[in-house]
Amino acid sequence: ADNGLQNTVGSIAMARTGMPHSATSQFFINVKNNTSLNHRSKNGSGWGYAVFGEVSEGMEVIEAIRVVATGSNSGHQNVPLEPVIVNRAYHVAK
């Protein structure tokens, strides 16, 4: 998370547990500026969430996903009530 990138609208960051170095395969897309998720210091409460990319096109798709109805499922909160399927995504090198 200490890479200088910020959790701003459209940034893509690694999801993790409460342990700072536990991110493995899940990610999230920020739909608002989440400054509280930014790296602040190299301790348990300051590590933040590592941003590794950004949405370059298609934020309208992200907005459509953001507003789907959600509920609880198997102890998890804010789970879409109907499956959300992403048909394609592209890696664009800079």
C-alpha positions as CSV (number, residue, x, y, z in Angstrom):
1,A,0.0,0.0,0.0
2,D,3.0,2.2,0.4
3,N,3.3,3.0,-3.3
4,G,2.0,6.6,-3.4
5,L,-1.3,5.7,-5.1
6,Q,-4.5,6.9,-3.4
7,N,-8.0,5.4,-2.9
8,T,-9.8,7.9,-5.2
9,V,-12.8,7.5,-7.4
10,G,-12.1,4.8,-10.0
11,S,-9.0,3.4,-8.4
12,I,-8.7,-0.3,-8.0
13,A,-7.3,-1.7,-4.7
14,M,-6.7,-5.0,-3.1
15,A,-9.2,-6.3,-0.5
16,R,-7.8,-7.8,2.6
17,T,-8.6,-8.9,6.2
18,G,-7.6,-6.9,9.2
19,M,-4.1,-8.1,8.7
20,P,-2.1,-5.6,6.6
21,H,-0.4,-8.2,4.4
22,S,-3.3,-10.6,3.8
23,A,-4.5,-9.4,0.4
24,T,-4.4,-12.3,-2.1
25,S,-7.0,-12.4,-4.9
26,Q,-9.9,-10.0,-4.2
27,F,-10.1,-6.4,-5.2
28,F,-12.5,-3.5,-5.1
29,I,-13.2,-0.4,-7.1
30,N,-13.5,2.9,-5.2
31,V,-16.8,4.7,-6.1
32,K,-15.9,7.7,-3.9
33,N,-12.7,9.1,-2.5
34,N,-11.8,6.9,0.4
35,T,-9.0,8.7,2.1
36,S,-9.4,6.6,5.3
37,L,-8.1,3.6,3.2
38,N,-4.9,5.3,2.1
39,H,-1.5,4.3,3.5
40,R,-0.5,6.5,6.4
41,S,2.2,4.6,8.3
42,K,3.9,1.2,8.5
43,N,1.8,-0.2,11.4
44,G,-1.4,-2.2,11.8
45,S,-3.7,0.8,11.7
46,G,-1.9,2.8,9.1
47,W,-1.1,0.4,6.3
48,G,-4.2,1.1,4.3
49,Y,-5.3,-0.7,1.1
50,A,-3.0,-1.1,-1.9
51,V,-4.1,0.7,-5.0
52,F,-2.8,-1.1,-8.1
53,G,-4.9,0.3,-11.0
54,E,-7.7,2.5,-12.2
55,V,-10.8,2.4,-14.3
56,S,-9.8,4.2,-17.6
57,E,-13.2,3.8,-19.3
58,G,-16.6,2.6,-18.2
59,M,-17.3,4.2,-14.9
60,E,-20.9,4.2,-15.9
61,V,-20.8,0.4,-15.6
62,I,-19.2,0.7,-12.1
63,E,-22.0,3.1,-11.1
64,A,-24.6,0.6,-12.4
65,I,-23.0,-2.1,-10.3
66,R,-22.9,0.2,-7.3
67,V,-26.7,0.7,-7.2
68,V,-27.8,-3.0,-7.4
69,A,-29.9,-4.2,-4.5
70,T,-27.9,-5.9,-1.8
71,G,-28.5,-7.9,1.4
72,S,-26.9,-10.4,3.8
73,N,-25.7,-13.9,2.7
74,S,-23.9,-16.4,4.8
75,G,-22.7,-13.9,7.3
76,H,-21.6,-11.4,4.7
77,Q,-23.1,-7.9,4.3
78,N,-23.9,-5.9,1.1
79,V,-24.0,-9.0,-1.1
80,P,-25.8,-8.4,-4.5
81,L,-29.2,-10.1,-4.4
82,E,-28.9,-11.0,-8.1
83,P,-25.5,-12.0,-9.5
84,V,-23.4,-9.3,-11.0
85,I,-21.4,-10.7,-13.9
86,V,-18.5,-8.8,-15.5
87,N,-18.2,-10.1,-19.0
88,R,-14.8,-8.6,-19.8
89,A,-12.1,-6.3,-18.5
90,Y,-8.9,-5.2,-20.1
91,H,-5.4,-4.6,-18.9
92,V,-4.1,-1.4,-20.5
93,A,-0.4,-0.8,-20.0
94,K,0.7,2.8,-19.7
